[in-house]
Amino acid sequence: MITQILETVIFLIILTLTYCDTYNFDVEENFYQTYSEAIEKGAVKRGWIPAFFPPDATKIFERHNIDSNEITIKFNYSPSSLSSIYNACKKIKKSQVRYPRRSAKWWPNTLKPYSGFLQSSYEFFSCNVEFEYEGLLYQKQMAFLALDNNNLTAWFWQF
């Protein structure tokens, strides 16, 4: 009888820990069809999407952790609209990039730790990210951007 109770308690503890590890309550994922939609829904104002993204960015997948302020973003772009990125970010070598610690299911394996950035079409940048929220100016220090010029897809992460 005691063994059964003990086994049940252990099972419930393992189940609870597994559930808490699988579902992180501090993480939110959002999708915006356009950059204008992201602005309308407040994602830029809250700092989840940088203000320097191209105004014609589309298919924006955004994931952020409220506690750690880690953000990962994927979006499509037009090559003719990258001036805002070139003004806000500095081109860097692959060796200067720090990988994101956590990422979404849609994040490419080529931008995960130990991948070695296998895709040669990436162009890497470090970015200064500033946003104003409730009258206060915030600056995030660690932010990176990878442009995949073959597929016209951008990958952004900050921590």
C-alpha positions in Angstrom: 0.0 0.0 0.0 2.8 2.5 0.9 4.7 1.4 -2.1 1.7 2.2 -4.3 1.2 5.6 -2.8 5.0 6.4 -3.1 4.9 5.3 -6.8 1.9 7.5 -7.5 3.5 10.5 -5.8 6.7 10.0 -7.8 4.7 9.6 -11.0 2.8 12.8 -10.3 6.1 14.7 -9.6 7.7 13.5 -12.8 4.5 14.4 -14.8 4.4 17.9 -13.3 8.1 18.5 -13.9 7.8 17.3 -17.5 4.8 19.5 -18.1 6.5 22.6 -16.7 9.6 22.0 -18.7 7.6 21.4 -21.9 5.4 24.4 -21.6 7.1 27.6 -20.6 4.5 30.1 -19.3 6.8 33.0 -19.8 7.2 32.4 -23.6 4.9 33.9 -26.2 4.8 33.3 -29.9 3.1 35.5 -32.4 2.7 35.8 -36.2 2.2 39.0 -38.1 1.4 38.9 -41.8 3.0 42.4 -42.2 5.2 44.8 -40.3 2.3 47.2 -40.2 0.2 44.6 -38.4 3.0 44.2 -35.8 3.0 47.9 -35.2 -0.8 48.0 -34.9 -0.8 45.1 -32.4 1.9 46.9 -30.3 4.8 44.4 -30.8 7.2 47.2 -31.9 6.1 49.6 -29.1 6.7 46.8 -26.5 10.1 46.1 -27.9 9.4 42.6 -29.2 10.1 43.6 -32.8 12.8 46.2 -33.5 11.7 49.5 -35.1 14.5 49.3 -37.7 13.0 46.3 -39.5 12.1 47.0 -43.1 8.6 48.5 -43.5 7.7 45.9 -46.1 8.7 42.9 -43.9 6.2 40.1 -44.2 5.4 36.7 -42.6 6.9 37.7 -39.3 7.2 34.9 -36.7 8.2 36.3 -33.3 8.9 34.5 -30.1 9.9 36.2 -26.8 10.5 35.2 -23.2 9.0 37.8 -20.9 11.4 36.9 -18.0 14.7 36.9 -19.9 13.8 39.2 -22.8 15.2 36.7 -25.2 13.7 37.2 -28.7 13.9 35.2 -31.9 12.3 36.5 -35.1 12.0 35.3 -38.7 10.7 37.4 -41.5 10.8 37.8 -45.3 12.2 40.9 -46.9 12.8 42.6 -50.2 16.4 43.3 -51.1 15.6 46.9 -52.0 14.3 47.7 -48.5 17.3 46.9 -46.3 18.6 50.4 -45.8 17.1 50.6 -42.3 18.9 47.4 -41.3 22.2 48.6 -42.8 21.8 51.9 -40.8 21.0 50.1 -37.5 23.3 47.1 -37.8 27.0 46.5 -38.4 28.2 43.6 -40.7 30.3 41.1 -38.8 32.1 37.9 -39.4 30.6 34.5 -38.7 33.2 34.0 -35.9 31.8 37.1 -34.1 28.2 35.8 -33.9 26.8 34.3 -30.6 24.1 31.7 -31.1 20.6 32.1 -29.5 20.3 30.1 -26.3 16.7 29.0 -27.0 14.7 29.1 -30.2 11.3 28.2 -31.6 10.4 25.1 -33.6 10.6 27.2 -36.8 14.2 28.3 -36.1 16.6 26.7 -38.6 19.2 24.2 -37.5 21.8 26.1 -39.3 21.5 28.9 -36.7 21.6 26.7 -33.6 24.7 26.0 -31.4 27.3 23.7 -32.9 25.8 24.0 -36.4 28.8 25.9 -37.6 26.5 28.2 -39.6 26.5 25.7 -42.4 24.6 27.8 -44.8 27.0 30.0 -46.7 24.3 32.4 -48.0 24.0 34.1 -44.5 25.2 37.6 -44.1 25.6 38.4 -40.4 25.1 41.6 -38.4 25.3 42.8 -34.9 22.5 45.3 -34.1 21.9 48.1 -31.5 18.3 47.7 -30.5 16.6 50.6 -28.7 12.9 51.0 -27.9 10.8 53.4 -25.8 8.2 52.0 -23.5 6.0 54.1 -21.1 8.4 57.1 -21.6 11.6 55.2 -20.8 14.3 54.4 -23.4 15.7 50.9 -23.3 18.7 49.6 -25.2 19.4 45.9 -25.7 23.0 45.1 -26.1 23.2 41.6 -27.6 21.3 41.4 -30.9 22.2 39.6 -34.1 20.7 39.4 -37.5 21.3 36.8 -40.3 20.1 37.6 -43.8 19.6 34.6 -46.1 20.0 36.3 -49.4 19.1 33.2 -51.4 15.6 32.8 -49.8 15.1 36.5 -48.8 14.5 35.4 -45.2 15.9 37.2 -42.1 16.6 35.7 -38.7 16.9 38.0 -35.7 17.8 37.1 -32.1 18.7 39.1 -29.0 19.5 38.2 -25.4 
